[in-house]
């Protein structure tokens, strides 16, 4: 199958790509902390939040948002990609 000549990524795809890049950057900043700071309560909390956001990004990439359920879009609430 030949891909279309004028493929343009959707807003959703662009948003997920930007979000993934921001998460990678945040992880790199945390990885540069000295050992004492890396074990602080704030750093550990941020690592957990980043991991949770990666999980959500993965679900969105797999299309889990379309099935409804917790946190996903449904017929009553379409996604807002801004």
C-alpha positions in Angstrom: 0.0 0.0 0.0 1.4 3.4 -1.0 1.0 6.2 1.5 -0.7 9.4 0.3 1.6 11.9 -1.3 0.2 14.7 0.9 0.1 13.1 4.3 -0.6 15.7 7.0 -0.6 14.6 10.7 -3.7 15.3 12.6 -3.9 17.8 15.4 -4.1 14.9 17.8 -0.9 13.3 16.4 0.9 16.6 16.6 -0.3 17.3 20.2 0.8 13.8 21.3 4.2 14.3 19.7 4.7 17.6 21.5 3.5 16.1 24.8 5.9 13.2 24.4 8.8 15.6 23.7 8.0 17.6 26.8 7.9 14.5 28.9 11.2 13.4 27.5 12.7 16.8 28.3 11.3 16.7 31.9 12.8 13.3 32.4 16.2 14.5 31.2 16.1 17.4 33.6 15.3 15.0 36.5 18.1 12.6 35.4 20.6 15.5 35.7 19.9 16.1 39.4 22.6 15.3 41.9 22.0 12.1 43.9 20.6 13.9 47.0 18.2 16.0 45.0 17.1 13.1 42.9 15.9 11.3 46.1 14.0 14.3 47.4 10.2 14.1 47.9 9.6 16.6 45.1 11.8 14.7 42.5 10.2 11.4 43.4 6.7 12.9 43.0 7.7 14.3 39.6 9.0 11.0 38.5 5.7 9.4 39.4 3.7 12.1 37.6 5.9 11.7 34.5 5.4 7.9 34.5 1.6 8.4 34.9 1.5 10.8 32.0 3.5 8.4 29.8 0.9 5.8 30.5 -1.9 8.1 29.4 0.0 9.1 26.3 0.5 5.4 25.4 -3.3 4.8 25.9 -4.1 7.8 23.7 -1.7 6.6 21.0 -3.4 3.2 21.0 -6.8 4.8 20.7 -8.1 4.0 24.1 -9.7 7.4 24.3 -12.4 6.4 21.8 -13.7 3.6 24.0 -15.0 5.8 26.7 -14.3 5.0 30.3 -12.3 6.9 32.9 -10.7 10.0 31.5 -11.5 9.2 27.9 -13.6 11.0 25.4 -17.0 9.8 24.5 -20.0 10.9 22.4 -21.0 13.5 25.0 -17.5 14.9 25.5 -15.3 15.0 22.4 -11.5 15.4 22.9 -10.1 18.9 23.0 -6.6 18.8 21.4 -5.5 22.3 22.4 
